[in-house]
Amino acid sequence: MAMQNDFWADILGEAPRETYFGFGNQFTGRGPSAGGQTQRNYFRNQFQPIFDEFNGQLSQNIMQGQDPFQQQSFQEFLGELPFSQRFASLPPSMRGGQRGRFAPQAAFRF
């Protein structure tokens, strides 16, 4: 069983896009309490910025003299990434919230 798990871990290590979108169910969830469409769209559009962040961190560690083979995998990096906090820190308009509740429109009557 461990050999089979190692096989799939190796496959996912070589396929960052699949690793990222496979990880997505932990963030966007399933069922009635799952994240809404806006949350799923946010997650879907964050692959490249997050992968760039991972590669930047990896490059920085290598330039500081750390062994590249002892670096954190992309899967481990995703496990530590605070997706929910990042999504929650977006302005309400980007989270699909009602803008009117937070910044009501001013009505000008002349």
The first five atom37 places (N, CA, C, CB, O) and aatype in JSON, in Angstrom:
{
  "aatype": [12, 0, 12, 5, 2, 3, 13, 17, 0, 3, 9, 10, 7, 6, 0, 14, 1, 6, 16, 18, 13, 7, 13, 7, 2, 5, 13, 16, 7, 1, 7, 14, 15, 0, 7, 7, 5, 16, 5, 1, 2, 18, 13, 1, 2, 5, 13, 5, 14, 9, 13, 3, 6, 13, 2, 7, 5, 10, 15, 5, 2, 9, 12, 5, 7, 5, 3, 14, 13, 5, 5, 5, 15, 13, 5, 6, 13, 10, 7, 6, 10, 14, 13, 15, 5, 1, 13, 0, 15, 10, 14, 14, 15, 12, 1, 7, 7, 5, 1, 7, 1, 13, 0, 14, 5, 0, 0, 13, 1, 13],
  "atom_mask": [
    [1, 1, 1, 1, 1],
    [1, 1, 1, 1, 1],
    [1, 1, 1, 1, 1],
    [1, 1, 1, 1, 1],
    [1, 1, 1, 1, 1],
    [1, 1, 1, 1, 1],
    [1, 1, 1, 1, 1],
    [1, 1, 1, 1, 1],
    [1, 1, 1, 1, 1],
    [1, 1, 1, 1, 1],
    [1, 1, 1, 1, 1],
    [1, 1, 1, 1, 1],
    [1, 1, 1, 0, 1],
    [1, 1, 1, 1, 1],
    [1, 1, 1, 1, 1],
    [1, 1, 1, 1, 1],
    [1, 1, 1, 1, 1],
    [1, 1, 1, 1, 1],
    [1, 1, 1, 1, 1],
    [1, 1, 1, 1, 1],
    [1, 1, 1, 1, 1],
    [1, 1, 1, 0, 1],
    [1, 1, 1, 1, 1],
    [1, 1, 1, 0, 1],
    [1, 1, 1, 1, 1],
    [1, 1, 1, 1, 1],
    [1, 1, 1, 1, 1],
    [1, 1, 1, 1, 1],
    [1, 1, 1, 0, 1],
    [1, 1, 1, 1, 1],
    [1, 1, 1, 0, 1],
    [1, 1, 1, 1, 1],
    [1, 1, 1, 1, 1],
    [1, 1, 1, 1, 1],
    [1, 1, 1, 0, 1],
    [1, 1, 1, 0, 1],
    [1, 1, 1, 1, 1],
    [1, 1, 1, 1, 1],
    [1, 1, 1, 1, 1],
    [1, 1, 1, 1, 1],
    [1, 1, 1, 1, 1],
    [1, 1, 1, 1, 1],
    [1, 1, 1, 1, 1],
    [1, 1, 1, 1, 1],
    [1, 1, 1, 1, 1],
    [1, 1, 1, 1, 1],
    [1, 1, 1, 1, 1],
    [1, 1, 1, 1, 1],
    [1, 1, 1, 1, 1],
    [1, 1, 1, 1, 1],
    [1, 1, 1, 1, 1],
    [1, 1, 1, 1, 1],
    [1, 1, 1, 1, 1],
    [1, 1, 1, 1, 1],
    [1, 1, 1, 1, 1],
    [1, 1, 1, 0, 1],
    [1, 1, 1, 1, 1],
    [1, 1, 1, 1, 1],
    [1, 1, 1, 1, 1],
    [1, 1, 1, 1, 1],
    [1, 1, 1, 1, 1],
    [1, 1, 1, 1, 1],
    [1, 1, 1, 1, 1],
    [1, 1, 1, 1, 1],
    [1, 1, 1, 0, 1],
    [1, 1, 1, 1, 1],
    [1, 1, 1, 1, 1],
    [1, 1, 1, 1, 1],
    [1, 1, 1, 1, 1],
    [1, 1, 1, 1, 1],
    [1, 1, 1, 1, 1],
    [1, 1, 1, 1, 1],
    [1, 1, 1, 1, 1],
    [1, 1, 1, 1, 1],
    [1, 1, 1, 1, 1],
    [1, 1, 1, 1, 1],
    [1, 1, 1, 1, 1],
    [1, 1, 1, 1, 1],
    [1, 1, 1, 0, 1],
    [1, 1, 1, 1, 1],
    [1, 1, 1, 1, 1],
    [1, 1, 1, 1, 1],
    [1, 1, 1, 1, 1],
    [1, 1, 1, 1, 1],
    [1, 1, 1, 1, 1],
    [1, 1, 1, 1, 1],
    [1, 1, 1, 1, 1],
    [1, 1, 1, 1, 1],
    [1, 1, 1, 1, 1],
    [1, 1, 1, 1, 1],
    [1, 1, 1, 1, 1],
    [1, 1, 1, 1, 1],
    [1, 1, 1, 1, 1],
    [1, 1, 1, 1, 1],
    [1, 1, 1, 1, 1],
    [1, 1, 1, 0, 1],
    [1, 1, 1, 0, 1],
    [1, 1, 1, 1, 1],
    [1, 1, 1, 1, 1],
    [1, 1, 1, 0, 1],
    [1, 1, 1, 1, 1],
    [1, 1, 1, 1, 1],
    [1, 1, 1, 1, 1],
    [1, 1, 1, 1, 1],
    [1, 1, 1, 1, 1],
    [1, 1, 1, 1, 1],
    [1, 1, 1, 1, 1],
    [1, 1, 1, 1, 1],
    [1, 1, 1, 1, 1],
    [1, 1, 1, 1, 1]
  ],
  "atom_positions": [
    [[0.83, -1.2, 0.0], [0.0, 0.0, 0.0], [0.87, 1.25, 0.0], [-0.94, 0.0, 1.21], [0.56, 2.22, -0.7]],
    [[1.94, 1.25, 0.79], [2.82, 2.42, 0.85], [3.47, 2.67, -0.51], [3.9, 2.23, 1.93], [3.66, 3.82, -0.91]],
    [[3.8, 1.6, -1.22], [4.42, 1.74, -2.52], [3.46, 2.43, -3.49], [4.84, 0.37, -3.07], [3.87, 3.28, -4.29]],
    [[2.18, 2.07, -3.42], [1.18, 2.69, -4.29], [1.04, 4.18, -3.95], [-0.18, 1.97, -4.14], [0.94, 5.01, -4.86]],
    [[1.02, 4.53, -2.66], [0.93, 5.93, -2.25], [2.14, 6.72, -2.72], [0.79, 6.03, -0.74], [2.01, 7.86, -3.15]],
    [[3.34, 6.11, -2.64], [4.55, 6.77, -3.12], [4.48, 7.02, -4.62], [5.78, 5.94, -2.78], [4.92, 8.06, -5.1]],
    [[3.92, 6.07, -5.35], [3.77, 6.21, -6.79], [2.92, 7.43, -7.11], [3.15, 4.94, -7.4], [3.32, 8.25, -7.94]],
    [[1.77, 7.55, -6.48], [0.88, 8.68, -6.76], [1.47, 9.99, -6.27], [-0.5, 8.46, -6.12], [1.28, 11.03, -6.9]],
    [[2.18, 9.96, -5.18], [2.84, 11.17, -4.68], [3.89, 11.63, -5.69], [3.49, 10.91, -3.3], [4.04, 12.83, -5.92]],
    [[4.61, 10.7, -6.29], [5.6, 11.05, -7.31], [4.92, 11.65, -8.54], [6.43, 9.82, -7.71], [5.4, 12.63, -9.1]],
    [[3.82, 11.05, -8.95], [3.07, 11.57, -10.1], [2.62, 12.99, -9.82], [1.85, 10.66, -10.43], [2.8, 13.88, -10.66]],
    [[2.04, 13.23, -8.65], [1.56, 14.57, -8.31], [2.71, 15.55, -8.17], [0.76, 14.53, -7.03], [2.56, 16.74, -8.47]],
    [[3.86, 15.07, -7.73], [5.02, 15.94, -7.63], [5.49, 16.43, -8.98], [0.0, 0.0, 0.0], [6.08, 17.51, -9.08]],
    [[5.24, 15.65, -10.02], [5.64, 16.03, -11.37], [4.55, 16.8, -12.1], [6.01, 14.79, -12.16], [4.79, 17.31, -13.19]],
    [[3.38, 16.9, -11.52], [2.25, 17.56, -12.18], [1.64, 18.6, -11.23], [1.17, 16.52, -12.61], [0.64, 18.32, -10.58]],
    [[2.24, 19.78, -11.15], [1.77, 20.77, -10.18], [0.32, 21.21, -10.39], [2.66, 21.97, -10.22], [-0.39, 21.46, -9.41]],
    [[-0.13, 21.31, -11.63], [-1.51, 21.72, -11.89], [-2.49, 20.71, -11.3], [-1.75, 21.89, -13.41], [-3.48, 21.09, -10.69]],
    [[-2.21, 19.43, -11.48], [-3.08, 18.39, -10.94], [-3.03, 18.39, -9.42], [-2.68, 17.02, -11.49], [-4.05, 18.19, -8.76]],
    [[-1.86, 18.61, -8.87], [-1.72, 18.69, -7.42], [-2.56, 19.83, -6.87], [-0.24, 18.87, -7.01], [-3.28, 19.67, -5.89]],
    [[-2.46, 20.98, -7.51], [-3.19, 22.17, -7.06], [-4.7, 21.94, -7.12], [-2.8, 23.39, -7.91], [-5.4, 22.17, -6.14]],
    [[-5.19, 21.48, -8.26], [-6.64, 21.32, -8.4], [-7.16, 20.14, -7.6], [-7.01, 21.16, -9.86], [-8.33, 20.12, -7.2]],
    [[-6.32, 19.15, -7.35], [-6.7, 18.06, -6.46], [-6.83, 18.54, -5.02], [0.0, 0.0, 0.0], [-7.65, 18.04, -4.25]],
    [[-6.01, 19.5, -4.68], [-6.04, 20.08, -3.34], [-7.28, 20.97, -3.15], [-4.77, 20.89, -3.08], [-7.7, 21.21, -2.02]],
    [[-7.84, 21.43, -4.23], [-8.95, 22.38, -4.19], [-10.16, 21.95, -3.4], [0.0, 0.0, 0.0], [-10.84, 22.8, -2.83]],
    [[-10.46, 20.67, -3.35], [-11.63, 20.21, -2.61], [-11.51, 20.52, -1.12], [-11.83, 18.72, -2.81], [-12.52, 20.68, -0.44]],
    [[-10.3, 20.59, -0.62], [-10.11, 20.93, 0.79], [-10.47, 22.39, 1.04], [-8.66, 20.67, 1.22], [-10.91, 22.75, 2.14]],
    [[-10.3, 23.22, 0.03], [-10.58, 24.65, 0.18], [-12.03, 24.98, -0.2], [-9.62, 25.46, -0.67], [-12.73, 25.66, 0.54]],
    [[-12.46, 24.5, -1.36], [-13.79, 24.86, -1.83], [-14.86, 23.95, -1.25], [-13.84, 24.82, -3.33], [-16.03, 24.33, -1.2]],
    [[-14.47, 22.77, -0.82], [-15.39, 21.86, -0.15], [-16.47, 21.27, -1.04], [0.0, 0.0, 0.0], [-16.53, 21.53, -2.24]],
    [[-17.3, 20.49, -0.42], [-18.44, 19.87, -1.07], [-19.6, 19.92, -0.1], [-18.13, 18.4, -1.51], [-19.4, 20.04, 1.11]],
    [[-20.79, 19.82, -0.6], [-21.96, 19.77, 0.27], [-22.54, 21.13, 0.56], [0.0, 0.0, 0.0], [-22.11, 22.13, -0.01]],
    [[-23.54, 21.18, 1.47], [-24.26, 22.43, 1.71], [-23.43, 23.55, 2.32], [-25.4, 22.16, 2.6], [-23.75, 24.72, 2.13]],
    [[-22.38, 23.21, 3.04], [-21.56, 24.27, 3.65], [-20.36, 24.62, 2.79], [-21.09, 23.84, 5.04], [-19.46, 25.34, 3.23]],
    [[-20.33, 24.11, 1.56], [-19.19, 24.35, 0.67], [-19.14, 25.81, 0.25], [-19.27, 23.45, -0.56], [-20.13, 26.53, 0.31]],
    [[-17.95, 26.22, -0.17], [-17.78, 27.58, -0.65], [-18.63, 27.83, -1.88], [0.0, 0.0, 0.0], [-18.94, 26.91, -2.63]],
    [[-19.0, 29.06, -2.08], [-19.83, 29.42, -3.21], [-19.04, 29.48, -4.51], [0.0, 0.0, 0.0], [-17.85, 29.18, -4.55]],
    [[-19.74, 29.87, -5.56], [-19.13, 29.95, -6.88], [-17.98, 30.96, -6.9], [-20.18, 30.34, -7.92], [-16.97, 30.73, -7.56]],
    [[-18.13, 32.05, -6.18], [-17.06, 33.06, -6.13], [-15.8, 32.48, -5.52], [-17.52, 34.29, -5.33], [-14.7, 32.75, -6.0]],
    [[-15.95, 31.69, -4.47], [-14.79, 31.07, -3.82], [-14.13, 30.06, -4.77], [-15.2, 30.37, -2.51], [-12.91, 29.99, -4.84]],
    [[-14.93, 29.29, -5.48], [-14.37, 28.32, -6.44], [-13.64, 29.05, -7.57], [-15.49, 27.42, -7.03], [-12.57, 28.62, -7.99]],
    [[-14.22, 30.14, -8.06], [-13.56, 30.91, -9.13], [-12.25, 31.51, -8.64], [-14.49, 32.02, -9.63], [-11.26, 31.51, -9.37]],
    [[-12.25, 32.03, -7.42], [-11.02, 32.58, -6.85], [-9.93, 31.49, -6.83], [-11.27, 33.13, -5.4], [-8.81, 31.72, -7.27]],
    [[-10.28, 30.32, -6.32], [-9.32, 29.23, -6.25], [-8.82, 28.85, -7.64], [-9.94, 28.0, -5.56], [-7.62, 28.66, -7.84]],
    [[-9.73, 28.75, -8.59], [-9.39, 28.35, -9.95], [-8.4, 29.34, -10.57], [-10.65, 28.25, -10.82], [-7.5, 28.93, -11.31]],
    [[-8.54, 30.62, -10.28], [-7.7, 31.65, -10.89], [-6.39, 31.89, -10.16], [-8.47, 32.93, -10.97], [-5.58, 32.71, -10.6]],
    [[-6.16, 31.21, -9.06], [-4.96, 31.45, -8.26], [-3.82, 30.47, -8.53], [-5.31, 31.4, -6.81], [-2.77, 30.59, -7.92]],
    [[-4.01, 29.51, -9.44], [-2.95, 28.52, -9.67], [-1.62, 29.19, -10.03], [-3.36, 27.55, -10.77], [-0.61, 28.96, -9.37]],
    [[-1.62, 30.01, -11.08], [-0.35, 30.56, -11.55], [0.31, 31.48, -10.51], [-0.56, 31.33, -12.84], [1.51, 31.36, -10.29]],
    [[-0.43, 32.4, -9.87], [0.23, 33.22, -8.84], [0.8, 32.39, -7.68], [-0.75, 34.24, -8.29], [1.87, 32.7, -7.16]],
    [[0.1, 31.34, -7.28], [0.58, 30.51, -6.17], [1.77, 29.67, -6.61], [-0.54, 29.6, -5.65], [2.72, 29.49, -5.84]],
    [[1.73, 29.15, -7.83], [2.85, 28.36, -8.33], [4.08, 29.26, -8.49], [2.49, 27.68, -9.68], [5.2, 28.83, -8.22]],
    [[3.87, 30.5, -8.93], [4.98, 31.45, -9.04], [5.56, 31.76, -7.65], [4.52, 32.75, -9.72], [6.78, 31.87, -7.49]],
    [[4.69, 31.9, -6.67], [5.14, 32.14, -5.29], [5.98, 30.97, -4.79], [3.92, 32.37, -4.35], [7.02, 31.18, -4.16]],
    [[5.54, 29.75, -5.07], [6.29, 28.55, -4.68], [7.66, 28.53, -5.35], [5.5, 27.28, -5.04], [8.68, 28.29, -4.69]],
    [[7.7, 28.78, -6.66], [8.97, 28.77, -7.39], [9.9, 29.88, -6.92], [8.73, 28.9, -8.89], [11.11, 29.69, -6.85]],
    [[9.33, 31.03, -6.59], [10.14, 32.12, -6.06], [10.76, 31.76, -4.73], [0.0, 0.0, 0.0], [11.93, 32.05, -4.49]],
    [[9.98, 31.13, -3.87], [10.5, 30.71, -2.57], [11.58, 29.64, -2.75], [9.36, 30.16, -1.67], [12.61, 29.67, -2.08]],
    [[11.35, 28.71, -3.66], [12.33, 27.66, -3.95], [13.63, 28.26, -4.46], [11.76, 26.65, -4.98], [14.72, 27.89, -4.02]],
    [[13.52, 29.2, -5.4], [14.72, 29.85, -5.95], [15.48, 30.62, -4.88], [14.33, 30.79, -7.08], [16.71, 30.59, -4.83]],
    [[14.74, 31.3, -4.03], [15.38, 32.07, -2.96], [16.14, 31.14, -2.01], [14.33, 32.89, -2.18], [17.25, 31.45, -1.59]],
    [[15.54, 30.0, -1.67], [16.19, 29.05, -0.78], [17.46, 28.48, -1.41], [15.23, 27.92, -0.42], [18.48, 28.3, -0.74]],
    [[17.4, 28.2, -2.71], [18.57, 27.66, -3.41], [19.68, 28.7, -3.45], [18.2, 27.22, -4.85], [20.85, 28.36, -3.25]],
    [[19.33, 29.95, -3.7], [20.33, 31.02, -3.75], [20.98, 31.25, -2.39], [19.7, 32.31, -4.26], [22.1, 31.76, -2.31]],
    [[20.27, 30.88, -1.32], [20.83, 31.01, 0.02], [21.66, 29.79, 0.4], [19.72, 31.2, 1.04], [22.16, 29.7, 1.52]],
    [[21.82, 28.86, -0.55], [22.69, 27.72, -0.33], [22.02, 26.47, 0.2], [0.0, 0.0, 0.0], [22.71, 25.52, 0.56]],
    [[20.7, 26.45, 0.26], [20.01, 25.25, 0.74], [19.97, 24.2, -0.37], [18.58, 25.59, 1.22], [19.92, 24.53, -1.55]],
    [[19.97, 22.95, 0.03], [19.94, 21.83, -0.91], [18.59, 21.78, -1.61], [20.23, 20.49, -0.17], [17.56, 21.68, -0.94]],
    [[18.56, 21.85, -2.95], [17.28, 21.84, -3.67], [16.49, 20.54, -3.5], [17.52, 22.08, -5.13], [15.27, 20.52, -3.66]],
    [[17.19, 19.46, -3.19], [16.5, 18.18, -3.03], [15.9, 18.01, -1.63], [17.46, 17.04, -3.31], [15.16, 17.06, -1.38]],
    [[16.22, 18.92, -0.75], [15.67, 18.88, 0.6], [14.58, 19.94, 0.79], [16.78, 19.09, 1.63], [14.13, 20.19, 1.9]],
    [[14.16, 20.55, -0.31], [13.16, 21.61, -0.24], [11.76, 21.03, -0.09], [13.24, 22.49, -1.49], [11.51, 19.85, -0.35]],
    [[10.88, 21.88, 0.33], [9.47, 21.54, 0.5], [8.86, 21.25, -0.88], [8.71, 22.69, 1.22], [9.15, 21.94, -1.85]],
    [[8.01, 20.23, -0.94], [7.33, 19.93, -2.2], [6.17, 20.91, -2.41], [6.82, 18.46, -2.22], [5.75, 21.59, -1.47]],
    [[5.68, 20.96, -3.63], [4.54, 21.84, -3.92], [3.32, 21.42, -3.11], [4.23, 21.82, -5.43], [2.54, 22.26, -2.66]],
    [[3.15, 20.12, -2.94], [2.02, 19.61, -2.15], [2.13, 20.07, -0.69], [1.96, 18.07, -2.22], [1.13, 20.46, -0.09]],
    [[3.32, 20.03, -0.12], [3.53, 20.5, 1.25], [3.3, 22.01, 1.34], [4.95, 20.15, 1.73], [2.73, 22.51, 2.31]],
    [[3.76, 22.73, 0.32], [3.57, 24.17, 0.27], [2.08, 24.51, 0.27], [4.25, 24.76, -0.99], [1.64, 25.41, 0.99]],
    [[1.31, 23.78, -0.52], [-0.14, 24.02, -0.57], [-0.8, 23.71, 0.77], [-0.78, 23.16, -1.66], [-1.74, 24.4, 1.17]],
    [[-0.31, 22.68, 1.46], [-0.87, 22.31, 2.75], [-0.71, 23.39, 3.8], [0.0, 0.0, 0.0], [-1.5, 23.47, 4.74]],
    [[0.3, 24.22, 3.65], [0.56, 25.29, 4.62], [-0.01, 26.64, 4.19], [2.04, 25.42, 4.84], [0.01, 27.59, 4.96]],
    [[-0.52, 26.71, 2.97], [-1.03, 27.98, 2.45], [-2.41, 28.29, 3.02], [-1.09, 27.94, 0.92], [-3.3, 27.45, 2.95]],
    [[-2.6, 29.47, 3.56], [-3.89, 29.83, 4.18], [-4.9, 30.33, 3.14], [-3.68, 30.9, 5.26], [-5.19, 31.52, 3.09]],
    [[-5.44, 29.42, 2.32], [-6.38, 29.81, 1.27], [-7.58, 30.56, 1.84], [-6.85, 28.58, 0.5], [-7.97, 31.61, 1.32]],
    [[-8.16, 30.03, 2.89], [-9.37, 30.64, 3.45], [-9.09, 32.05, 3.96], [-9.93, 29.78, 4.59], [-9.9, 32.95, 3.77]],
    [[-7.94, 32.24, 4.59], [-7.58, 33.58, 5.08], [-7.35, 34.54, 3.93], [-6.34, 33.51, 5.96], [-7.75, 35.7, 3.99]],
    [[-6.71, 34.06, 2.88], [-6.49, 34.92, 1.71], [-7.81, 35.33, 1.08], [-5.61, 34.19, 0.67], [-8.01, 36.48, 0.72]],
    [[-8.72, 34.36, 0.97], [-10.02, 34.67, 0.38], [-10.79, 35.64, 1.28], [-10.84, 33.37, 0.16], [-11.41, 36.58, 0.79]],
    [[-10.75, 35.41, 2.58], [-11.48, 36.27, 3.52], [-10.92, 37.69, 3.54], [-11.43, 35.67, 4.93], [-11.65, 38.63, 3.86]],
    [[-9.64, 37.87, 3.2], [-9.05, 39.2, 3.22], [-9.38, 40.02, 1.97], [-7.56, 39.09, 3.38], [-9.06, 41.2, 1.9]],
    [[-10.01, 39.39, 1.0], [-10.41, 40.14, -0.2], [-11.52, 41.12, 0.14], [-10.87, 39.18, -1.31], [-12.28, 40.89, 1.09]],
    [[-11.63, 42.22, -0.61], [-12.75, 43.13, -0.37], [-14.08, 42.42, -0.64], [-12.62, 44.39, -1.25], [-14.13, 41.49, -1.45]],
    [[-15.14, 42.84, 0.03], [-16.44, 42.18, -0.15], [-16.89, 42.06, -1.6], [-17.49, 42.91, 0.63], [-17.52, 41.07, -1.98]],
    [[-16.58, 43.06, -2.41], [-17.0, 43.01, -3.81], [-16.33, 41.87, -4.57], [-16.7, 44.33, -4.49], [-16.91, 41.32, -5.5]],
    [[-15.1, 41.5, -4.17], [-14.4, 40.4, -4.83], [-14.79, 39.04, -4.25], [-12.89, 40.6, -4.71], [-14.57, 38.01, -4.89]],
    [[-15.37, 39.04, -3.06], [-15.82, 37.8, -2.45], [-17.27, 37.5, -2.8], [-15.66, 37.87, -0.94], [-17.83, 36.49, -2.35]],
    [[-17.88, 38.35, -3.59], [-19.26, 38.13, -3.96], [-20.24, 38.68, -2.95], [0.0, 0.0, 0.0], [-21.43, 38.36, -2.99]],
    [[-19.75, 39.51, -2.04], [-20.61, 40.08, -1.02], [-21.43, 41.24, -1.55], [0.0, 0.0, 0.0], [-21.21, 41.72, -2.66]],
    [[-22.36, 41.67, -0.75], [-23.2, 42.8, -1.09], [-22.43, 44.08, -0.83], [-24.53, 42.77, -0.3], [-22.14, 44.39, 0.33]],
    [[-22.1, 44.81, -1.85], [-21.35, 46.04, -1.67], [-22.18, 47.08, -0.93], [-20.9, 46.59, -3.01], [-21.63, 47.86, -0.16]],
    [[-23.46, 47.09, -1.15], [-24.33, 48.09, -0.56], [-24.34, 48.09, 0.96], [0.0, 0.0, 0.0], [-24.55, 49.14, 1.57]],
    [[-24.13, 46.95, 1.57], [-24.13, 46.89, 3.03], [-22.95, 47.62, 3.63], [-24.12, 45.45, 3.48], [-23.06, 48.21, 4.71]],
    [[-21.81, 47.59, 2.95], [-20.59, 48.15, 3.51], [-20.33, 49.58, 3.04], [-19.43, 47.27, 3.15], [-19.77, 50.38, 3.78]],
    [[-20.72, 49.89, 1.84], [-20.51, 51.22, 1.28], [-21.75, 51.6, 0.48], [-19.22, 51.26, 0.39], [-21.78, 51.45, -0.74]],
    [[-22.75, 52.1, 1.16], [-23.99, 52.42, 0.45], [-23.77, 53.49, -0.61], [-25.07, 52.88, 1.44], [-22.96, 54.4, -0.44]],
    [[-24.49, 53.36, -1.68], [-24.42, 54.35, -2.74], [-24.98, 55.67, -2.26], [-25.18, 53.86, -3.98], [-26.0, 55.71, -1.57]],
    [[-24.32, 56.73, -2.61], [-24.82, 58.07, -2.26], [-25.81, 58.51, -3.33], [-23.64, 59.11, -2.12], [-25.54, 58.39, -4.53]],
    [[-26.92, 59.0, -2.92], [-27.92, 59.47, -3.87], [-27.86, 60.98, -3.93], [-29.34, 58.99, -3.47], [-27.97, 61.66, -2.9]],
    [[-27.7, 61.51, -5.11], [-27.67, 62.94, -5.3], [-29.0, 63.36, -5.93], [-26.47, 63.37, -6.18], [-29.35, 62.92, -7.02]],
    [[-29.71, 64.18, -5.24], [-30.99, 64.67, -5.75], [-30.9, 66.18, -5.91], [-32.17, 64.26, -4.81], [-30.68, 66.91, -4.95]],
    [[-31.08, 66.62, -7.11], [-30.99, 68.05, -7.38], [-32.34, 68.61, -7.71], [-30.03, 68.34, -8.51], [-32.47, 69.81, -7.96]]
  ]
}
